[in-house]
């Protein structure tokens, strides 16, 4: 494995980890998670405005707006102006990307980082050789 490949792998791992951190941070709040679950069930044509979301969630409109801001910042929620109100819905492409990011973060298969550690960590190489 050459140095360039290792550097590319590290950068890719760092970018993926940053995206996973943003995703898990956004979904860490129970109200935001409920909001995502609620919006996930809505079709674009049935998107809901802040007033309706606040009523359904039992929180204030300003709280819903703040939660929507966080979800929009990671691209998970989109808004569409309809008359005087903006109606919100899940961005399906981003939702699928979030599913992949979460699955990768929680995967039990050996990561590239483990492979790199085995290759570059002297202690790890000794352990692997002694276990043979």
N, C-alpha and C positions, 0 to 999 in steps of 0.2 A: 504494500500500500504506500503510495508516494505522499509526500508532504502536502501537495496541492489537494489531493483527494481528502486527506485528513482535515485540512482547513475548510474545505467546502462542506464536509460533514458536520464540523463543529458549528459553522455559520448556519447551516440548515437546521440543526438541532436547536440553536439559540432562537432563531426566528419562530420555529414551531412552538417552542416553549413559551415565548412571549405571547403568541396567539392563544395558547392554552390558558395561560395565566389571565389574560384579559377575559376570556370566555368564563372561566371558573369564578373570577371576581364578579363579573356581571350577574351570574346566576346564583351567587352566594346569598343574596338577600331573598328571604322567603316571599316577600311581596312581588319582587321582580320575577321570581320563578313562577309564581301563580299567574302573573301577567303574561308571561310567555306561554304557559299552558292554555290560558284563555284565548290568546290571539292565535295560537296554533290551530285551534278548532274553527277559526273563522276563514271563510273564503274571501278573496279580495273584494268582491262585490258586497260582502256582508261585513266589511271592516267597521270597527267601532271608534267613536270619538272619545275624547278624554272624559266627558261627562258620563257617558255610558260605562266606561271602564271603571271610573271612580265608584259609581253605584254598585257595579257587580263585585268589585273588590272590597268595598266597605272602607275606602280611604279617601282622603281629600283629593281634589283635582290637582292641586299643586304637587302632591306626593306622586300621583300618576305621571304628571309631566316630568318630574325629576327622574323617575324610573325609566320612562320612555327615552329620555335624553341618553342615559347610560346604554340602553339597548340599541339605540340608533348609532351610538359611537362605535359599536363593534359590527354594525351593519345588519344586525339580526331583525330589526324592525324598520319598516318603511311607513311613511305617511303620505296621504293623498288628499289634497284640498277638495272638498265637496261643499260648495256654497260658503257659508261662514265658518265651517268647522273643518278640521283635519281628521281624517279617519285613518286608523293604524291597522297594520297587518304584518304578518311574519314574512320576511324575505326568504322564500323557499330555498334558493341557492345557498344562502348563508347558513340556513338551518342545516342543510346537508353537510356543509363544510364543518359546522360545529359538531355534528354527530361524528364525523371522521376524526376531528381533533380530540374529542373526549375519548373515543374508542382507542386511539393511538396512545393517549396518556395513560389509560387504564389497562392497556394490553399486557398480557402475561408473556408474550414472546420476547425473546432476547433482543435488546435494543442495539443499535449501532454503537452506542456509548459503551455497552458491555464488551462488544467486540474490540473496540479501541483500547479499553482498559486492559483486556487480556493481552493485547499486542504490545502495549507501551508501558504497563506497570510491572516492574520486576517482581514484586511480591506476588502478584496475581499469576504470573507465568510459573513461579515456583509451585504455587498451590495446584495449578492445573496439571503440571508435570507429575507432582507427587501423588495426585489422585488417580493416575493411570495405573 
